[in-house]
């Protein structure tokens, strides 16, 4: 059974929920070190301010049970890579392994492709994050390679698995868009 969700813009009223759900070492272990940990309400205010000031929506709040519990973000490239965006996402540990991220990611990608001229998305995943690799593959991303010892996280060098999705290959397929 698919859990009901809303994919929406961030609101000032999401500060406490964002700080609560993102202040999780297990989530931080799978993100870049630029994400603060511990994650505080001050960090949440800074992020929400950034997200709501973007000219094109590139940060999508995942709401479940009237709570902001995750994010899907797109970071557009510059210069010769201006038609590419890196995608990143996180979801509250309370909702892991329920199929939520695959369906919300597909929805966010559909919306992002519709509102931008981006033709290619890419993502990098740490070697130990097999759940995230499965999410990307379910949505249609293809693995393009492994960069060995590409990242230094938690005092260890780790491999990064790289994925891409071309707009021309994005297929909506059989999924349910629940609002």
N, C-alpha and C positions, 0 to 999 in steps of 0.2 A: 504494500500500500504506500502510495506517495503522500508524504506529509504536505499540508498546505503551506505555501510560502508567498511572500510578496517581495518582488524585486523592485527597489525604489531608490530615490535619492536619499542622502543622509539628512537628518534634521537635528537641530540643537537639542531636542529632547532625548536624543539617543546617547548622550554623553555617558550616563551611568551604565547603561547596558553594554556599550562598546568597551568601556574600561573593565567591566566585570568579566566579559567573555574573552577579551583579548589578553588579559593578564594571566597567561597560561604558558608555562615553560615548554610544554609539549608543542604548542603552536609556534612559539618563538624559535624552537629548535629547527623548524622547517622554513623559516623566513630569513631574510637578510638581516645583518646586524644593525642596519639603520632603523629597524623597528625597535623602539625602546622596550626594555624589560628590567624591572617590572613596568607594566603599562598602567598609567594613572589617568585620572579624570582630566588632568592638565594636558596629557598627551592626546586624549580623545577630543578635547576642545580644539586643539591645534589641527588634528586631522580633519575634523568635520568642517572647520573654517576653510581649510584647503579644498576639500571635496565640493563644497557648495559654491565656491567661487570659480570653478572651471567653466570655460565658455561652452564646452561640449561635455556631456556627462561621461566621465571616464571612471567613476567610482560608484559601484552599485551595492547598496545595502541589502543584505538578505534579512528579511523579517520573518520570524516564525512565532506564533502565539503572542503577538503584539510586542515582541522584543527584537532589537537589532542583534543578530547572532553571527553575522559574517559579512564578508566583503569580497567583491570581485572588482579588480582594478586593472586598467589599461594604461600603459605608459608609452606614448607615441615617440617614435624615433625622430631624429633630426637629420638635417643635411641630406645625404644620399639615401638615408634609411627612413625618410619622412613618411613613407607609405606602409611602414611596419609599426606594430605595437607589441610590447611585451605584456603578457597577461600574468597576473598573480592573484591568489585568492587564499582565504582562510575561512574556517567555519568553527564555531564553538564545539569543543569536545563533546558536549551533550548531544550533538547531532551527527557525530561521526558514524560511518558504516550504515547509513540509512538510504543512500542513493541521492541525497539532497544536492550535493555539490555538482554531480553530473548534470542534473536537470537545470539547476540554476545557472551553471556556467554556459550551457547551450543557449538559454534564454538571454543572458547578458551578451553573449557573442552576437546573437541575431540582432539585438537592439543596437549594439555598437557598430556592426557592419552597416546597418540601415542608416545611421546618422553620420557616418564618416566616409572618407574616401580611402580608408585603409584597405590594403589587399592581402596582407599577411600578418598573422599573429604568431608569436613564439613564446616559449616558456622554458625555464630551466628548473630541474628538480634534483634535489640532493639524492645521492645513491640509495639511501635508506628509506626514502619516502615512496614506497611502492604503491600506496593508496592513491597518492597524487598522480603517479604515472598511469594508473588504471583510469582515473577520472579523465585525464587528457585523451587517452586512447578511446574511451567510450564516446567522447564528443567528436572525435574524428581527427585529432592531431596524430601526426606521424613522427616517430623518433628519427632524428637526423644524425645523432651521434652521441658519443660520450666524451667529455673533456676530463681527462684524468687529473686528479689532484688540483682541480680548477678553483676550488673554494677552500677557505680556511674558516671552519666553524667549530666552536666549542673546543678550541685548542688542537684540532686535527685537520689535516688535509683530506678532502673528500672529493669524489667524482661528481660531476654534474651531468645529468642526462638532458639533452636538448630536444625539443619538440617544436613542430611548426604546423600551422593550418593555413592554407590558402583560401581566400574568400571564394574563389571559383570552385573549390572542392567541398565547401561547407554545405552539408545536407541537413535539413531540419529533421527528416526522418519521423519515426514513430514516438513522439514524446508528447506529454501533456503539459500545457501551459496553464497552471492553476493560479488564479488571482484571488 
